[in-house]
């Protein structure tokens, strides 16, 4: 016996209810599954972040500040020349005449003359003197023996002229000659004095007025000359600052000349 078409189609209400149940179960399953974990990797463990306490933060800040101050102090000390003369080294720096001579007095009181400002220690540049040189620079040959400079000097006394070699000594205040040289010159002392030797020994000297003392083209009139006692008969002496300070110059040891300005 055949079933009717209505029976074959079944009950439509039951079918709808069945579909709704199936869809509800499927939706519940999707919710429990949480597909976002597959898309955004939600369930991966986040990296652990360590944080400092307030006390730890303050301690780190204090250490960092101390290190910064130490670096700044070290930088300032390293950039500061000896004797704290960094500002002085920048003083008196400017365009100078091409043949200028620079004069300064060192810590021992010695007058020093140089032809280049770079040769002056920074601490002496504040009080240095600048002497303009002329275009007609003159030179006098010198002899250098064991790092000592010997200069040809002419001494004139009462019409007699004697030419000799004197040791150039910027540490000597005046001009001195040996008794043998004074005898050849015919010098007659007019006064007495005292001098201190390099070893500290004090000796008595005799002075006279020399008509002229000349080195090359440089001439000093009425120069006071001292006779320094010696036991030997060597004709020698010293050319000191009483002459050298009057004539700006430099000494070129390589060329073995005095450059006068």
C-alpha positions in Angstrom: 0.0 0.0 0.0 1.5 3.3 -1.0 2.1 6.3 1.3 0.7 9.6 0.4 2.9 12.6 -0.6 2.0 14.4 2.6 3.2 11.5 4.7 6.5 11.4 2.7 7.2 15.1 3.4 6.9 14.5 7.1 5.8 17.0 9.7 7.2 20.5 8.8 7.0 21.7 12.4 9.2 18.9 13.6 11.7 19.6 10.9 12.0 23.3 11.8 12.4 22.4 15.5 15.1 19.9 14.7 17.1 22.5 12.6 16.9 25.1 15.3 18.2 22.6 17.9 21.0 21.6 15.6 22.0 25.3 14.9 21.9 26.1 18.6 24.2 23.2 19.4 26.6 24.3 16.6 26.6 27.9 17.9 27.3 26.8 21.4 30.2 24.7 20.2 31.7 27.6 18.3 31.4 29.8 21.3 33.2 27.3 23.4 35.9 26.8 20.8 36.7 30.6 20.7 38.1 30.9 17.1 39.9 34.1 18.1 42.6 32.0 19.8 43.4 30.6 16.3 43.4 34.0 14.6 45.1 36.2 17.2 47.1 33.6 19.1 45.3 34.7 22.3 46.5 31.9 24.5 50.2 32.4 23.9 51.9 33.4 27.1 52.8 37.1 27.2 56.4 37.9 28.0 57.0 38.6 31.6 57.8 42.3 32.4 59.8 43.0 35.5 59.2 46.4 37.1 61.3 48.2 39.8 60.1 49.4 43.1 60.2 53.1 43.9 63.2 52.6 46.1 65.1 50.7 43.4 64.2 53.5 40.8 65.6 56.2 43.2 68.8 54.2 43.7 69.4 53.7 40.0 68.8 57.4 39.4 71.2 58.4 42.1 74.0 56.2 40.7 73.4 57.5 37.2 73.6 61.2 38.4 76.9 60.4 40.2 78.4 58.8 37.1 77.4 61.8 35.0 79.0 64.2 37.4 82.2 62.1 37.4 82.3 62.1 33.6 81.9 65.9 33.5 84.6 66.4 36.1 87.0 64.1 34.3 86.4 65.8 31.0 87.0 69.3 32.5 90.3 68.1 34.1 91.5 66.5 30.9 90.8 69.6 28.8 92.6 71.9 31.3 96.3 72.5 30.6 98.9 72.5 33.4 98.6 75.4 35.8 95.0 76.1 34.7 96.1 78.3 31.8 93.6 77.3 29.2 92.2 80.9 29.0 95.7 82.4 29.0 96.7 80.3 26.0 94.1 82.0 24.0 95.2 85.5 24.9 97.3 87.7 22.8 96.7 85.4 19.8 96.2 87.4 16.6 97.9 88.6 13.5 101.5 89.8 14.2 104.1 91.3 12.0 105.9 88.7 10.0 109.2 89.3 11.8 107.8 90.0 15.2 109.8 89.0 18.3 108.1 87.8 21.5 109.6 88.5 24.8 108.6 87.0 28.2 110.1 86.4 31.6 110.1 82.8 32.9 109.5 81.7 36.5 113.2 82.1 37.3 113.2 85.7 36.1 115.1 85.0 32.9 114.2 87.2 29.9 113.5 85.0 26.9 113.0 86.1 23.3 111.5 83.9 20.6 110.4 84.4 17.0 107.2 82.4 17.2 104.3 82.6 19.8 104.0 78.9 19.8 107.4 78.7 21.5 106.0 80.6 24.5 104.4 78.4 27.3 100.8 79.4 27.6 101.2 80.6 31.2 103.6 83.3 30.1 101.6 84.7 27.1 99.5 87.0 29.2 102.5 89.2 30.1 104.6 88.8 27.0 105.9 91.7 25.0 105.6 92.0 21.2 108.5 93.6 19.4 108.0 94.4 15.7 110.9 93.4 13.6 112.1 95.4 10.6 112.4 94.1 7.1 116.2 94.6 7.2 116.9 91.6 9.4 120.6 91.1 10.1 122.5 88.0 11.1 125.7 87.4 13.1 127.5 84.1 12.8 128.1 82.2 16.1 130.0 79.2 17.2 128.2 76.4 19.1 130.4 74.2 21.3 128.8 71.6 23.6 125.4 73.4 23.2 127.1 76.6 24.3 126.8 79.7 22.1 129.9 81.8 21.5 129.5 85.2 20.0 132.1 87.4 18.3 132.3 90.6 20.4 134.3 93.8 19.9 135.2 95.8 22.9 136.7 99.4 22.6 138.4 101.1 25.5 140.2 104.4 25.1 140.8 103.9 21.4 141.9 100.3 21.6 139.6 97.6 20.2 139.9 93.9 21.0 137.8 91.3 19.2 137.1 88.1 21.1 134.5 85.4 21.6 132.2 85.6 24.6 129.8 83.0 25.9 126.2 84.2 25.3 124.5 83.8 28.7 120.9 84.9 29.2 121.3 84.1 32.8 124.0 86.6 33.4 122.9 90.2 34.2 125.9 91.9 32.8 129.1 91.7 30.6 132.1 90.0 32.2 135.6 89.3 30.9 138.7 87.5 32.3 141.7 89.3 33.7 143.8 88.2 30.6 141.3 89.8 28.3 141.1 93.0 30.4 144.9 93.2 30.3 145.0 93.0 26.5 142.4 95.7 26.3 144.3 97.8 28.8 141.3 98.3 31.0 141.6 100.4 34.2 139.0 99.4 36.8 137.2 102.3 38.4 135.0 100.5 41.0 134.7 97.2 42.8 131.8 94.8 43.2 130.8 91.2 44.1 129.6 88.4 42.0 128.2 84.9 42.7 129.6 82.0 40.7 127.5 79.0 39.5 128.6 77.0 42.5 127.4 79.7 44.9 130.8 81.0 45.7 131.1 84.8 46.0 134.0 86.6 44.5 135.2 90.2 44.2 135.1 91.9 40.8 136.3 95.1 39.3 134.3 97.3 36.9 135.2 99.7 34.2 133.3 101.6 31.5 133.9 100.3 28.0 133.5 102.9 25.3 131.7 100.5 23.0 130.6 96.9 23.0 129.6 95.6 19.6 128.2 92.4 18.2 127.8 92.6 14.5 125.9 95.9 13.7 124.6 96.1 17.3 126.5 98.6 19.5 126.1 99.6 23.1 127.9 102.8 24.3 129.3 103.3 27.8 128.8 99.7 28.7 129.7 98.6 32.2 132.0 95.6 32.1 133.1 93.5 35.0 136.5 91.7 35.4 135.9 88.3 36.8 138.9 86.7 38.6 140.4 83.6 37.0 143.5 81.6 37.7 144.3 80.8 34.1 145.3 83.1 31.3 142.3 82.4 29.0 140.8 85.3 27.3 137.1 84.7 27.8 133.9 86.1 29.3 130.2 86.3 29.3 127.8 88.4 27.2 124.8 88.9 29.5 121.4 90.7 29.5 122.8 94.2 30.0 123.6 94.0 26.3 121.2 91.3 24.9 118.0 92.9 26.4 118.6 96.1 24.3 118.6 94.2 21.0 115.7 91.9 20.1 117.0 88.7 18.6 116.6 85.0 18.2 119.3 82.3 18.0 119.2 79.8 15.1 121.3 76.9 16.3 120.9 75.0 13.1 122.0 77.9 10.9 124.5 79.0 13.6 123.5 82.6 13.5 121.9 85.3 15.7 119.0 87.0 13.9 118.7 90.7 14.9 115.5 92.6 14.6 
